Amino acid sequence: MTTEDTPLHDPTREPDSAVAVVGMSGRFPGAGDLETYWANLRAGVCSLSTFTEQELLADGADAAELRNPSYVPARGRLADADRFEAELFGFGRAEAAALDPQHRVLLETAWSALEDAGYAPLNAPARTGVYVGGSPTEHALAAGTDPELAASIGALQVRILTDREFLAPWISYRLGLDGPSMTVQTACSTSLTAVHLAVQALLLGECDTALAGGVAISGVRKQGYVHYQGGIFSPDGRCRPFDEKAAGTVPGSGVGVLVLRRLEDALADGDPVRAVIRGTAVTNDGAGKVGFTAPGVDQQTAAITEAWAAAGLDPAAAQYVEAHGTGTELGDRIELEAASAAFAGGSGIGLGSVKSNIGHADAAAGAAALIKTVLMLEHTTLVPTVDVTSPAPALRDSPLRLVTQAQEWPDRPELPRLAGVTSVGIGGTNVHVVLQEAPSRPAPADDVVRPLLLPLSARTEPQLAVVAEWLASALRAPDAPSLSAVAHTLRTGRAALDVRAYVVASDVEEAVEKLTALAQGRVAHSAPDPLGEAWVRGEEVTWPAPRGEARQVRLPTYPFAGESHGALTLGRPAARDTPVTAEDTEPADDALEATVTALVIEALDLKGVAGLTQTYFEAGGDSLTAVHLAGRLRDEVDIDVPIQLFLEPITLREMTDRICELKREGAADGALDALLAEFEAEAGA
């Protein structure tokens, strides 16, 4: 099929294999959100950090290592990667501290991506799949070798909270997503492979909505790296892809999640389509390369041509290619040769690599590149690859040209804007995605009955004020969505949290005024609205059905405000709260009660005996914690506790009393041994 045969310019005749990007969220070096990410890309900002010796020493760097002349004090660092709003996701403090920062940040990013798509994170569409991957982390390595942590929460719990193989299941579990849930690992191409798998699952009907992406947070502290001659890392802390002086990459961090749906479903349901994935392909180099870690030409070329064939397009139709572009001499040379062969029929195709801006984000690199390209399509702007002064000589005879200045992405009458995104993993897994600009859609008629009620909620009062402030700011923008679309999105596309408010407005100007008043703590409405008051009381509200075509629109996402839960580091003892002892748990009638109470408080990370007024599950307990606590009670106090006791709707004080009674009466339950054996067998499988 030729490009002329494919009616790409007609949004009503999109191919059945097209998949829409309906939402996305990400955090990258220098950018805590995608608005800042785009601003940095557009301005050609290098967001790699260079640290002072004092900063490095304060974060635990080895002074001897810093004296090494090959030590490079630079990295693409993700700020605030240690912060996490644990309460929002149902984690207690002890669990949150043990949970790997990658898991924490990925959970919050998945939440935001769903909101960006106009879906309530705790009420996402049925059959939503999760396809994500992550990188090795210092936290996970430290946790796996920390006997105190294993003794405190249990070895199996440590693994579940830190191992990257549980990245996808934690998202599915905490957000209630019942589609396929897969953790993907193909090294540096992980997150783009995850996108490929999600696209295939959607086209095969295995799910109807998919979250796809990746995360890479090797550590949260400020640290550099040692440059080795002939290694992959840059000697000066800067990454210069496709520059004749390219000498290596710089390690980076980041997280990116995209929400995908079949295009026909997204259009039918009024989703905010940000871009369209026309085709994807994955190959592996096999033995056709000089070494295991080296890339190969032929299968990189094959991944590109197969993806464009899957899209029903000629690669010559591409206007831009976002390359893997590590800035290493071998990697860039091979990738340029492979891409030049694949796009040989084209000319003047733009080329770039986001690694010059943020470093190599490892398992999140493909997501960073794909999100960058979606943003360029949305803003019809090609952004520069930075720190490049002399493009590689091989580009002179290539159909590709390195973009070194921001420029308009030209329109063309016969085809939409089209781009390719490539990701390459150590071990040889090559991925390519064909991306197309979103189809234009006329805005629906805004004939909704006025005034409109805008419901807001958050977990705390300060966050609710931020929600109101951010929404008011969004409505002041020249391209602000209609008030009816805003109301529809707030009613159906946001979680109903505990702290609530509302405003009633007849137009955008009135909404901005009342939202600003709410953000400043002033009265936002004069006369109470019955539905609004029911909402504020925490009732489940049935909102009136929208009139006409209802569309979700992109609005500011949730303002996370979690505290720092730190991160474990190798060679440094973990900072933990002082263990609760029997003396801290008074009043207690005798030593047995004091000991049992102390074990319960420690297992559930309570703040003392005041927390014993909750039930086990209200205090954040789960099945694994129950097994671990039962094991400690058996080993340390010689009490066999029936697991069913933890399931009963009684307070922890009553539960503690019953446990003590079991000891006094000499009761036992052989079921515990069987359950522990089952968990141990599963852990060893």
N, C-alpha and C positions, 0 to 999 in steps of 0.2 A: 504493500500500500504506500503511495506517495503522500507527501504533505498536502498536495492539492486535493487529494481524495478525501481528506479528513476535515469535516466541517467544524474546525476549532473555534471559529469566530461566532458560531451560533450557540448560545448557552442552552437552548432548548434541545440541542442534538448532541449533547456530550456523550462519549462512549460509555458503555455499561461498566467498563473496568476502571473508571475514574473514581478516585477517593478524595474527599474533601478534608482539608485541615480546617477544623471549625473552632479550635481553641489551642492556646499554647501559653506556657509560662516558663520562665527560666531565670537563673541567677548566675552571673559570670563575674570574673575579676573586674572591679570598678563599676559594677552594675548590679544593684539589688533587684532590678525589675527590667522588663523588656523595653520600657520607654527610655530608660537611661542607657541600656545596651544599644538601642538604635541611635540615640544622640551621640554616643561615643563612636560608633561605627561611621556615622555620617560625617563627623568632624575629623576622622582619621586619628583617633586617640589610641596610643599604646597604653594598655591598662596593666602591663606587667609592673610589679613592685620591686624596687631596690631597697633593701633593708640596711639600716645602720648596724654597727657592731653592738651598740647598746640594746637595740631592739632584739637582735638575735640572742644575745646573752640572757636578756630578761625572759625570753621564751624557752630557755633551756638548751641553747646551742653549746656544743663543746668548744671551749676556748682554744684548745689545740687545733681543732679542725678549722676554725676561723683563721688561724695563722698559716694554713696551707695556701700557697700562692695560687693554686688551681681552684680554690673555693670561690664560687660565684654567688653573691648574696642577693639572688633575684628569684622570683617565682610569680606565676599568675595565681594570686591568693584570693580566695572567696571570703569576704568579710562576714563576721557574725555567724560562721558555720557552726559554732557551738551553741547557738540559741535555738530554743524549740518550745512551742506552745503545747506542752505535754498534755495538759488538761483537755484541750480540744479533741485530742485523739485517744483519750481514755488511758493514758499511761500515768502511773504513780511516779514519784520522784526517784525512787531507786531504779525502776525500770528505765526511766528516761535517761538517767546517768549512764546506765549500762548500754542503752541503745546506741548503735553506731551513728555518728553524725551524718553519714550518708543516708541512713534510713530516715532520720529526722527531717533532713532537708528535702528528700525526695517525697515524703508524705505531704509536706506543706506545698511543694510545687505541684503535685498531682491535684491537690485541693484547688489551687489557684487556676490550674489549666481547665478544670471542669467549670469553674465559675466563669472563666473567660469565654467558654463555649456557650454559656447561658444555662448551665445545668447545676442544680443544687448538689453539692458534693456528697451529701448523705442521702440523696434520693436520685442517683444517676439512672440513666435508662437501663432497662433490663438487658442482660446479655452484653455487658460491658467487659471487655478483656483488658488485660494488663501485660505489656511486653516491655520490660526494662532491664537494664544491667548496670553494674557498678565496677569500681576498681578496688584493688587491694588497699587496705587502710592500716595505718599505724594503730588505731584504736582497736581494730579486730585482732591484730597480732598481740597487742598488749593484753587484751581481755582473755585471750586463749591461753596465756601463760601466767595468769594471775590467780594463784590458789585461794587468796582471800575472797576474791569476787565469786569464784566457784562455790566456796563454802557458804557465802552469804545468800546467793540466789539460786544456786544449783548449776552444774556444768551444762546441762541441756538448755536451760534458760539462757545462759551466756551465749551459747552457739546460736540460738534462735534470734537473739537480739543483736548479734554482731555479724553473722555470716551473710555475705552478699547474696547467697542463693535464696534468701528469704525476702529480698527487696520487693519482688512482685506480690508474694502472698500477704505481706503486711499491708500493702495498699488495698488489695482486694478485701482483706478482713476488716480493716478500720473504716473503709468507705462503703462496705457492703456491696461489692461488685462481684457478680456471679458468672462472668464469662471466663474464658481461659486465662490462666495467670502463670506467666512464664518469665523466669529470670534468664536473660540471654548473655552469653559471654563469647565474644570474638575479639578480645583485646581492644585495640584502638578503634575498631569499626563497630563496636558493640551497639551503640545507640542507633546507628543507621541500619544495622542488621535488624534491630528490634522494630524499626519502622517498616522494613520490608516484610517481616513476619506478620506484623499487624495488618498491613495492606492485604497480604495473601489470606489471612483469616477472615477479613471482611468480605473479600471477593468470593471465598468459599462458603460463606454463610455461617462460619463458626462463631461469630459474634456480630453485633450490630453497631457497636461503638467500641473504640479501642483507645487506650492510653499507651503511648509509645515514647521511649526516650532513654535517658541514662544519667548517671551521676558519677562524679569523680572528686572525692575529697580525701586525698591521701593522709592529710593531717590538718589540724586547725591552727597550729602554732606557726609563727613566722620562721621560715627556714630557707636556705639556699640549697646548692648542690655542688658537687665536685666535678669539674670538667676534666675529661680524659681525652688525650689525643686519639683521634679515630673513633671516639664515641659519638652518641647521638645528640649530646647536649651542647648548647652554644657556649663559646668561651667568654662572651661578654654580657649575657643575660638578655639578649634581644634575638628575635626570630625573624629571619628575612627570606621568606619563601620566594623561590624563582629569581633570586638576585644572584649575580655572579659571585658575590662575596658570601653567599649562604654557607654557614658553618655549623648549623645545629639548631635544635629546637629548645624550648624552655618549658619545664613542667608547669602545668596549670591545673586549675580546679574549675568546677562548674556543674550545673544541673539544668536539664531541659526536658520538658514533657510536652508532647503534642496530643491533641484529641482528634481522632480520625473517625470519619463516617463515610459510607458510600455516598457519592455525590448526589445521586437521585434522592436518597433519603434526606440528606441535609437540606436540599432545596425544598423538598416537600414539607419538611418540618419547620422551615423558617430559621434554620441555624445561620450564624454569622460566618459564612465561608471566607477564609483568609487566603487560601490558595488551593490548588488542585494537584494531587499526585497522579500523573498520567501513566507512569510505569516504574517498575523497580526490578533489579536483578542482583544476584549474588553469585560469585565464583570463588574458587580458591586456586592459588598458584601451583598446588601440588609440588612436584619436584622440579618444576621449571624455573629455578632461580639459583643463585650462587650459594645461598645459605638459608637456614630456617628463618632468621630474622629479616632477611633481605626481601624487598618486593620483587615482583616479576612483571614483565611487560605484557605478555600475551593475554593473560587472564584479566588484567586490569582493562585492557582494550575490550575483551569479551564482555565484561560486566557492563561497560558503557553501551556497546552496540546492542546487547540483549535487552537492556532497559528501554532504549529508544524503540526497539522492535516491539516490545510489549506495549509501548505507548502508541504504536501504529504511526511512528514519525521517523523521518530521516534525521540523524544527528546533526546534519547541516542546518537544521531549523533552529538550533540553539543560538541564543544571544549571549549567554553567560555560563561559565562553569565555575562552581565553588569547589576547589580542589582540596585534597587531603593536605597537601602543602606543608610538610613539617619543617622545611628550611634546612634539611640535611642534603649534602651534595648528592649522595646516591639516590635517596628517596625522590628528590625533586627531578633529577635527571630521568629516572625510570618513569615517573608519573607523567612528565612532560612528553616523553616518547610515546607512552601508551595513549594519552589523550589526543595527541596530534594525529595519531593513526586513526582513532575512532572518529574524530571530527574533521577528517581530511577534506570532506566535501564543502566545508564552510569556510568563512574568512572573517577576520576581525572579531572573533568571538571573545568576549571579555573573560578574564581569568583572575581569580583571587583566592586568598586563604585567610580565614579569621584567626589562624594561629599567630599571625603577626600582631594581632591586637591583644589576645588573651593567653597566648601560650597553647601548649598541647594539653587539652582537657581529657585525654585518654578515653575512658569509656563514655564520656559525655561529648567528645569532639564532634561526632557526626550530628548530634542534636544541635550543638552550637552552630554548625555550618548550615544545617537545614533551616533553623529559625532565622539566621541572618539572611538567607536567600528569600524566605517568605517575606521578611520585612522589606527587603529591597523591591520585591514585586509590588507590595502594598504601596510603597512610597514612590514607585517608578524611578528609583535612583540606584545607580551602581556606586558602591562605596569603595574606598581605596584599600589596597594592601599597603601597610605602613612600613616605614624604615627601609624601603627599597630605594636604592640610588642608581643601580645599574642592572636592569633586567638581564636575565641569562641570555647569552648569545644564541642558544638554541631556539629562542622565541622568534628570531628573525625569519626563519623558514617554516614557521608553524602557523596554522589557522587561528591560533590563540594569541591574544595580546593582554599583557598584564595591566590591570586597572590600578593606577597610582594616584588618581584624583577623583573626587566625587563628581559624578556627571549624571545627566538625565538618562534614564533608560528609554530609548526611543520606541515609540509605538509603530505598528505597521498594519496596513489595512487588511492583509490577507491572512494573518496569523496573530494569535495572542503572544504576549511575552512568554518566552520559554527559557528554562535553565536546567542545568544538570548539577547534581551534588554527588561528590565521590568521597568515600571513606575507605581506608586501607588498614588492615590489622596485622600486627606481628603474628606470624603463623600463616599469613597468606589469604585471609578472607577479605575479598574486595566487594564493595557495595556501591551501586549507583542508583540514584533516584532522579526521575524526570519530573520537573515541577513547572506548573503553568499558573499564570495569574488567575485570580478568581473571576468567574463570569459576572458581568454587570447585571444588576437587577434593579428595576425601577422601585423607588420607595413606595410602600403601600399607602393608600389614602388614610389620612389621620382624622377619621370622623368619629372618634370616641366621645361618648357623653362626658362632659366635664362637670365638676372637678374630679381629679384622680387622687387616689390614696397611694402613697409610696411607703411600704413597710420596710423598716430597717431593724437589724439585730446584730448583736455581737456577744462576746463572752463577758466583757466587762464594760463599765460605764466609759472609761477613757477611750476604749476601742470604738464604742458606739459613736462618740464624738468625732473620731477620725473617719469612720464610715460616712457620716454626714458631711464632713468637710471635703473629703475626696469626691463624693458624688456631686456636691455643689460645684466644685472646680471643673469636673467633667462636663457639667451642663452649661458652663460658661463658654466652652470651646465653640468656635465657629461651626464646626461640623458635628455638634451635639445631636444625638438621636432624638426622635420625637418623644414627648412625655408619655404617650401611650405605650411605646415600646419599652421605655424605662420602667414604667409601672409593671408591665407584663414580666419583664426579666427579673425584677426584684421579688415579685410574688412567686415565680416558679423556678428561678435560677439561683436562689440563695438558701443556705441552711437556716432553719428557724432556731436561733440560739436564745439563751435565757434572758439577756438584757435587750429590751425592745423599745422602739419608738416608731412614730409615723408622722408624716406630714400630708396635708391635703392641699392640692394646688390646681389651679385652672390653666396655668401655662408655665413655661420653663422659667420665666422671670420670677414668678411667685414661688416656684419650687426652690430656686436658688436662694431667695430671701429667707424662706422658712428653714431650709437645710442649714444655712449659715447661722441662723438663730439657735437652732438645735445644737450645732457644734460648739457654740459659745455658751451653752447652758441656759439660754433664754427660752421663753415659752414659744413653741413653734406653731401653735394653732389656738384660736379663741374658743371655738365650739367643738366639743368632743364628737367624734364620729363613732357610731356603734361598732362597725367592723374594726376600726382602729383600736378602740378600747378593748375589744375581745382579743385582738392581737397582743396588746401590751400585757394583758392578764395571763398570757401564755396559752390561750386556747387554740385549738386547731381551727383555722379559719378557712371556709370555702369561699374563694374569691369569685366574683362575677366572671362569667365567660367573656373573653375579649370579643369585641365586635370587629368584623372584617378579618383581614389577614393578620395573624399574630406572629411577630418575629422576635427572636432573642437578639439583643444587641450587646456589644462589649461595653462593660462598665468597670470601674475600679474594683479590684478583687479584695479579699479579706486582709485587713492590716494585722498580720501576726505580731504578737508582742510577748513572745516567750522569754523566759530567763535563760541565762547560761547554764547548761548542764555539763560543761567541760568536755574533755576527751581524754582517754587514756593514752599514755605515751610510753614508749619502750625505755627502760632504764631509769624511770622515775616513778616513785610510788604514787598510786592514785590518791587524790585528796578525797577523803570520805568523812561523813559526819561521825562524831564520836559514837561508838556502839551503845545501844541502850542496854543497861544492866538492870539487874533485879532491884537495885537501890533506887533507880530512876522511876520505878513503876508503882510506887506507893500511892494509895493505900492497898495493901494485900494482906490477907489473913494469915498466911504462913509462907514458908520458903517455896513450897511447891507452886502455889498460886503466883508468887512473884516471878518464878522462873518461867512458867508457862506464859504469863502475861508479857514478859520481856521478849520471848521468842515470837509471839504473835505481833507485837509492835514492830520488831525488827523486820520480820518477813514482809509486812505490809507498809513499812516505812512511815509509820504513824508518828505524830508529834507528842506522844505520851498517852496517858490513860484517857484523855478527853476523846481520843479517836475511837475508843471502844464502844461508843454509843451507836456506831454504824453497823450495818450488816457486813458480812465478808465481801460481797460483791460491790457494795457501796464504797468500800474502802479500796477498791481497785484490785481485789483478788481475782485470780483465774485458776484454771485447772492445774497448770504447771506449778504455780505458787503453792497450791494446796498439797500437791504431791511432795514438794520440797519441804514444806512446813511439817507435814506428817512424818517425813523421814527424820527430820531433826528432833521432833518430839519422841520418836521411837529411840533414836540413837543417844540422845542426851538426857531424857527423863524416863525412858523405858515405858512409854505409853503408846499403845497401838490405837490410833484414832480412826474410826470409820470415815471414809472419804465423804459419805453422805452428810456428815455433820456440817461440812463447809457449805453445803447447798441449802441448808435450812434457813428460813427467813427470821433469824434471831440475831440479836446484837452480838458483837464480838465479846462483850463482857459475859453474856449468857453462854456463848460458845466456850469461853475460857473456863467458866465454872463447870460446864459439862465435861470438858477434857480432864479437869482435876478429879471429878467424880469417877471417871473411868479408871484413873490410877488408884483411887482409894478403894474402889470396888474390885480391882483386879481384872477388869474387862479387857477383851482383846478382839481384834478383827483381823482374821487371816487374809481378808481381801486386799489389804494394803500391800502385802508382800507380792501378790500377783500383779497388782497395778504397777508397782515399782519395777518389777521384772520386765513388764511389758514396755515401759518407757526406756529402760536400759537397753533392751533388745533393739528398739527403734533407733536409739541414738547410735548404736553400733552398726546399724545396717548401712 
